[in-house]
Amino acid sequence: MPLESLPTELLCSCICLLDPIGLISLSQTSKHFRQLINPQKRHFAERLLQLETIDEYGGGTPRLRPRHVHLAPNCYRHEWHDIRWACTSCLRLLPHRCFRNSSILKLAYQKPTPRSPLNDPLTTWEPLAYKVRKPKVEEEARKKQLRKRHHFCVTASIRRRLSVPDEPADVEILDRFLEHGVEEFNGIDHETFLSIETWDKTMLMQFETDKTAAELSGTNRRNRKCLECQYLRRELRPESHGADGIVRVPIQANRMVLFYSELDRYFPGLGNCLGQEIPLVVEHMYFMADEQTHQQTPIAWTMWMVRCPECTRWKELRDFRVQVRDLLETRYGVEGGRRYLLHQDESREKKEELLKDACCNTCFAKANGRLELGRALGRWLEDLIDMRLEQVSLRLKGEARNFHWDRVQLEREALGPYLLALRETVSCFGRGQNSILSKNDIRQLKGYRARAVRMWEQIDKDDHFRRPRLNEEGLGAWGSRHELCELVLHKLKSCKKLSKKNPEALAAWALDRDESTWDYEVEGALTRKLNYDNVWAGERSFRIDSAS
C-alpha cells in the first residue's frame, strides 16, 4: 500500500515524528509529499544543523572546557580544519575562517556535546501553517536557572584552585551550590563538605559544569551566521582592540595559527616559489648550554579575515598587503617623540586613509598587472627580511658576548680588564640594536671568538684563579651557535636578493596557489615540522666582556 494513499491526518502525525534530515528527504521523494510538507527555509536550516553534528559532513565536535579555557581538538591541529559549521542564513557548511570566533565558540553557538539531546532532534514541522504557541514559561525559567548554575560552576572552579583550605570560603561555596540546585551536593552538610579533598571538590564542580554545558550547548545555533551574512545584515560588531577596519573594508579576528616568525606569518610557503627555503628562526630559538642542538618554538598568531570591496570575498589580512601593526598604529599619534592615544574620530580618519585603496592581491593584479603586484609584495617582503636580519644580527652579537661558566663573582671582577680590552677589538658592539652585520663584522666576531678562547685557555694555566676549568662541551656548542646564526644571516640576504630579481615568483605565490591549503599545509606546517615543546636553558650565563 503506497504511503500517498494513507489519510492525510495519519501522514501528518507520522511526519511530525521525523528528524530534520528525514523530513527533507521525504519531501523530495514525490510531488505529493513536496506539496504536503512544503518545507520552508527554517526546515532546511534544521537539516543543516543536524548534518553538522555528523562526522561525515561536519567533521568532529570540538569541546571548549570553560573551567580550564581548553579547546579540544586544539585549533592549531590539522583536525580542526576538517570541522564545518552551519550558517542558517545562506544554508552552507563552512570552515572556521568563514565565522567570527564568537559564532562558533560561545556556548549557545557551539555544536552540541555527545550527551546533548540536540543530537537527536525532531522536526519542528507542523501541519498547520500558523499555530498559536503558548509561551513555555517554566522551560524558560529552568534554562535561566541552568545558565546561572553553569556560570557559578565555572567561576567557582577557577576561584578554588588553591590547595590551602579556607573554611569560610568553602562553606560559602557549599551554600551557593545548594542555592543553585546542584544535585551532587544534596544531603552534604558543612562538616562533610570541609572534609572532602580539594581535588575531589574540583572534580565535582567539573562534573556539574560538563552536565550543564551539555544542556546549554548549541541552543542558539539557529541564529548562527557566517561573516558575509552578518556583514550584509549589518550585524558585525567592532573589535574592542580597534583593529576592525572600516565600513567598506571590515576586518574580523579569526582562528589561531602557529608560525615561527612574522615573515612566515605573512609569506607562508614562499620558499617553494623562490626556490630557496626560508632559514631557521634563530632569533626565537632556545639553545642548550652544553649541547650542539637547537629547537624552534612556534608562536601563535591571530588570523584576520578581511572583506575585499572589489570581489566581495573574505580573505586573510596578508592578501591585502597590510600588517596587524599597521592597523593598531592607527590608534596612536606621535608628538614630541612620545606616543599618545588618539580620539576615536581621529583614529577612524587614519584607518580610512590606510584602507581607502585596499583590495586583495587578485583584484590588485587585475587592475595593475602581475608584475606590479610582484613589486609591491617585494617591497613588503624586503621590510620583513630586514627586520629578521636585524634580529639575527642582534642574536649573533649576543651569542658572541655570552659564555656559560661557573666562576665566582670575585674572579669575574678580576677578569674585568681582560674582557674590556677584548671588546675593543670588535666595532659592531657599539652600534644600535637595529644594525645589520656585514661580512667584515662577521669576520671580526670570528676573530673575537678565537681570542676569547685563547684567553680562557691562558686562564686555565694560571694558578691565581681557583676554578680554571674550561667546559669543552660548552665551547663546542658556543661555536656551533655562532655558525648557525651566520648561516641564517647569509640565507636571509640571499632570499632578499632573489625576491628583488624575480617579482614574478612573488606574484605566482600570491595568485597561483590553492587557497584551500592555506589553513594548514602552508600556514602551519610550511617545510619544517612544528614543535610544541619549549626547550629552556636554565644555566647561568653572563656577558664575557662585562666585569659585573
RAVENJO-V632171 format. One record per residue. OMEGA is omega in degrees with one decimal (NA if undefined). Layout:
omega=OMEGA
omega=OMEGA
//
This chain:
omega=-178.7
omega=-178.4
omega=-177.3
omega=-177.0
omega=178.8
omega=177.2
omega=-177.0
omega=-179.6
omega=179.2
omega=177.7
omega=-179.1
omega=178.3
omega=178.6
omega=-178.2
omega=-179.9
omega=-179.0
omega=179.5
omega=170.3
omega=-176.3
omega=179.4
omega=179.2
omega=179.4
omega=-178.7
omega=178.9
omega=179.4
omega=-179.2
omega=-178.1
omega=-178.8
omega=-178.4
omega=178.6
omega=-179.7
omega=-179.1
omega=177.8
omega=178.3
omega=-179.8
omega=-177.0
omega=-179.5
omega=-174.8
omega=178.4
omega=-177.2
omega=-178.5
omega=177.8
omega=175.2
omega=176.9
omega=177.4
omega=177.6
omega=-179.6
omega=178.2
omega=175.8
omega=179.6
omega=-178.0
omega=178.0
omega=178.6
omega=-174.5
omega=-177.1
omega=-175.9
omega=-175.4
omega=-177.3
omega=-178.4
omega=177.4
omega=-179.7
omega=178.8
omega=175.4
omega=-178.8
omega=-171.2
omega=-178.4
omega=179.5
omega=-173.8
omega=-175.1
omega=-178.8
omega=179.5
omega=-2.3
omega=-179.9
omega=-176.6
omega=175.2
omega=-172.0
omega=-178.7
omega=-176.9
omega=-177.3
omega=-174.6
omega=174.3
omega=-177.3
omega=178.7
omega=177.2
omega=-176.3
omega=168.5
omega=-175.3
omega=177.5
omega=178.5
omega=174.8
omega=177.0
omega=170.9
omega=-170.2
omega=177.6
omega=-176.0
omega=-174.2
omega=-179.6
omega=-177.0
omega=165.6
omega=-180.0
omega=-178.1
omega=-177.6
omega=-179.9
omega=-176.8
omega=173.8
omega=-173.4
omega=-177.0
omega=-178.5
omega=-179.2
omega=168.9
omega=-179.7
omega=178.5
omega=-179.7
omega=-179.0
omega=-174.1
omega=175.6
omega=179.6
omega=177.4
omega=178.4
omega=-174.2
omega=169.4
omega=179.9
omega=176.3
omega=-179.1
omega=177.8
omega=-177.1
omega=179.2
omega=-178.4
omega=-178.4
omega=-179.0
omega=-179.9
omega=-178.7
omega=176.0
omega=179.5
omega=-179.0
omega=-175.4
omega=-177.7
omega=-179.6
omega=178.8
omega=178.2
omega=178.9
omega=179.6
omega=177.5
omega=176.7
omega=179.3
omega=178.2
omega=177.1
omega=179.6
omega=179.7
omega=180.0
omega=179.8
omega=179.2
omega=-179.3
omega=-176.6
omega=177.7
omega=178.8
omega=-179.7
omega=-178.1
omega=-173.1
omega=177.1
omega=-179.4
omega=179.8
omega=179.9
omega=-177.4
omega=177.0
omega=-169.3
omega=179.7
omega=-179.9
omega=179.8
omega=179.3
omega=178.8
omega=179.7
omega=178.0
omega=178.9
omega=-180.0
omega=177.6
omega=178.2
omega=178.3
omega=-179.3
omega=174.2
omega=178.2
omega=-171.9
omega=-175.9
omega=-176.2
omega=176.3
omega=177.7
omega=179.3
omega=176.7
omega=-175.9
omega=-178.1
omega=178.5
omega=-179.0
omega=179.7
omega=-179.2
omega=180.0
omega=178.6
omega=-178.9
omega=-179.8
omega=179.8
omega=176.3
omega=-179.8
omega=179.7
omega=176.1
omega=177.5
omega=179.9
omega=178.9
omega=179.2
omega=177.4
omega=179.2
omega=-178.5
omega=178.6
omega=178.0
omega=179.1
omega=179.4
omega=-174.8
omega=-175.4
omega=174.9
omega=-176.5
omega=-178.8
omega=-178.3
omega=-178.7
omega=179.3
omega=179.8
omega=-179.6
omega=178.9
omega=-178.0
omega=-177.1
omega=179.5
omega=176.8
omega=178.7
omega=-179.0
omega=178.8
omega=178.9
omega=-179.6
omega=179.7
omega=179.8
omega=178.8
omega=177.0
omega=-175.8
omega=-176.8
omega=175.2
omega=-179.0
omega=-174.2
omega=176.6
omega=-179.8
omega=-177.1
omega=-177.9
omega=-178.2
omega=179.7
omega=179.8
omega=-178.0
omega=175.7
omega=-174.9
omega=-171.2
omega=174.6
omega=179.9
omega=-179.3
omega=172.6
omega=178.3
omega=-177.3
omega=177.1
omega=176.5
omega=176.2
omega=-176.7
omega=-177.0
omega=178.0
omega=-179.1
omega=177.4
omega=-177.1
omega=-178.1
omega=179.2
omega=-179.8
omega=179.5
omega=-176.7
omega=178.2
omega=-177.5
omega=174.4
omega=-172.9
omega=-179.6
omega=-179.1
omega=-177.8
omega=-177.5
omega=177.7
omega=-173.1
omega=176.0
omega=179.9
omega=171.0
omega=-172.1
omega=-173.5
omega=-178.5
omega=179.5
omega=179.2
omega=-179.6
omega=178.9
omega=174.7
omega=177.8
omega=179.6
omega=-179.6
omega=179.1
omega=179.3
omega=174.7
omega=174.3
omega=-178.3
omega=179.5
omega=-175.3
omega=178.0
omega=179.3
omega=-179.5
omega=-178.1
omega=-177.4
omega=177.4
omega=177.2
omega=177.0
omega=-179.8
omega=-178.1
omega=-174.1
omega=-178.6
omega=-178.0
omega=179.9
omega=176.8
omega=-180.0
omega=178.0
omega=179.9
omega=-178.6
omega=176.7
omega=178.7
omega=-178.0
omega=-179.7
omega=178.6
omega=178.9
omega=-172.0
omega=171.1
omega=-178.9
omega=178.0
omega=-178.8
omega=-179.9
omega=-179.6
omega=179.1
omega=177.6
omega=-177.6
omega=-178.3
omega=171.9
omega=-175.5
omega=-179.7
omega=178.6
omega=178.0
omega=179.3
omega=178.5
omega=177.8
omega=-179.8
omega=178.1
omega=177.0
omega=179.7
omega=-171.8
omega=-174.3
omega=-179.9
omega=-175.3
omega=172.7
omega=-177.1
omega=-178.2
omega=-178.8
omega=179.5
omega=177.4
omega=179.7
omega=177.7
omega=-177.0
omega=-172.4
omega=-179.4
omega=-178.7
omega=-176.8
omega=179.3
omega=175.4
omega=178.4
omega=178.8
omega=178.7
omega=176.6
omega=179.6
omega=178.5
omega=177.9
omega=179.9
omega=179.6
omega=178.2
omega=179.6
omega=178.0
omega=177.4
omega=178.0
omega=177.4
omega=178.3
omega=177.8
omega=-179.1
omega=179.1
omega=177.7
omega=178.0
omega=178.9
omega=-179.6
omega=177.2
omega=178.5
omega=178.4
omega=179.7
omega=-175.1
omega=179.3
omega=176.5
omega=-176.6
omega=174.4
omega=-166.2
omega=-178.8
omega=-177.4
omega=-174.1
omega=-178.7
omega=179.6
omega=177.4
omega=179.3
omega=178.7
omega=-179.6
omega=-175.7
omega=-179.2
omega=178.2
omega=-175.1
omega=180.0
omega=178.1
omega=179.3
omega=-178.2
omega=-177.0
omega=-179.3
omega=-177.2
omega=-176.3
omega=-174.3
omega=179.0
omega=-178.1
omega=-179.5
omega=-179.7
omega=-177.8
omega=-175.7
omega=-179.8
omega=178.2
omega=-176.8
omega=175.1
omega=178.2
omega=179.2
omega=177.7
omega=179.8
omega=176.4
omega=178.1
omega=179.4
omega=176.5
omega=176.8
omega=177.5
omega=-179.9
omega=-179.8
omega=179.1
omega=177.8
omega=179.0
omega=178.8
omega=178.7
omega=178.7
omega=179.5
omega=178.1
omega=178.9
omega=178.7
omega=-178.5
omega=-176.0
omega=-179.1
omega=-177.9
omega=-179.2
omega=-170.6
omega=-174.2
omega=-176.7
omega=-179.2
omega=177.5
omega=-177.6
omega=-177.4
omega=179.2
omega=178.8
omega=178.4
omega=177.6
omega=178.1
omega=177.6
omega=179.2
omega=-179.2
omega=177.5
omega=176.1
omega=-177.0
omega=179.3
omega=178.9
omega=178.1
omega=179.6
omega=178.9
omega=178.8
omega=179.9
omega=-178.5
omega=177.9
omega=177.4
omega=177.5
omega=177.2
omega=179.0
omega=178.1
omega=179.9
omega=-179.3
omega=177.3
omega=-176.4
omega=-170.4
omega=176.8
omega=179.1
omega=178.2
omega=177.7
omega=176.7
omega=177.6
omega=177.2
omega=-175.4
omega=-169.1
omega=-168.9
omega=-179.4
omega=177.1
omega=-176.1
omega=-179.4
omega=180.0
omega=-174.9
omega=-173.5
omega=-175.7
omega=-172.5
omega=-179.5
omega=-173.4
omega=-173.4
omega=-170.2
omega=-175.3
omega=176.3
omega=-179.4
omega=-177.0
omega=178.7
omega=177.4
omega=-174.5
omega=-177.0
omega=176.6
omega=173.9
omega=-172.6
omega=179.9
omega=-174.9
omega=-178.2
omega=178.6
omega=176.7
omega=174.7
omega=-177.2
omega=-173.8
omega=177.7
omega=179.1
omega=-178.0
omega=-176.8
omega=NA
//
